[in-house]
Amino acid sequence: METGINKHILIIIPCYNEEGNIPSLHYELEQLQIPGFNISAIYINDCSKDNTKKVLEELNVPFLDNPINLGIGGTVQLGFMYAKTHGFDIAVQMDGDGQHPPSQLHKIVTPFLIDEVDVVIGSRFVHNDGFRSTFTRRMGIHFFYRLNKLLTGISIKDPTSGYRAYNQKAIADLLEYYPDEYPEPEAINYLASRKNRIREVAVAMNERESGTSSIRRLNTLYYMAKVTLNILFLHLKMKFK
């Protein structure tokens, strides 16, 4: 990769049945410019059942095509592998459903210019801007905020946010371990245990434009119990490692 004063960003966009959302997201990314950064994007089609792959081919964008469904954890970790292999300075996780506006990206990546952070999380709850999720999901978000604060001492008000950026240290850590299912709250605990500097910044997010969120199809109590157990087991494992 060429060197220079600019930092090189790879935007990792996991896509599962996102045919209705990808064109507008692609258009926004095409218009995006942030001083101090060179921006590239890689879409990862996670064996979608709709026309996601066809849409990516028609747009002529770089994409990876999973032969089997890896889920969000495996798909995002594949993006980290791509970022490390190609020498990117920063990897940004951005959902393919339109909820993470590219126009907010500058808020997430700017702290990296002066080496203040290893991980930045875009938050709906620092300020009350944009779409803030349903009431039921906000209750779950608050629960995981409290749990992670108790275990790590780090206050992240939006622990389920998937709008995140990582430097090379964090990328290397996440290549060693990344949760496979609904990974965001658990990843905070893991990254904190690996001494990453984590910051939360306010961003405005959108409501999903098309399709259905996988979490909404789950039983909320099952989701919370599963993720809670994963966090507790991981915390104990890292504590006594």
Buried (B, 14 or more C-beta within 10 A) or exposed (E): EEEEEBBBBBBBBBBBBBBBBBBEBBEBBEEBEBEEBBBBBBBBBBBBEBBBBEBBEEBEBEBBBBEEEBBBBBBBBBBBEBBBEEEBBBBBBBBBBBBBBBEBBBBBBBBBEEEEBBBBBBBBBBEEEBEBBEEEBBEBBBBBBEBBBEBBEBEBBBBBBBBBBBBBBBBEBBEEBBBBBBBBBBBBBBBBBBEBBBBBBBBBBEEBEEBEBBEEEEEEEEBBEBBBEBBBEBBEEBEEE
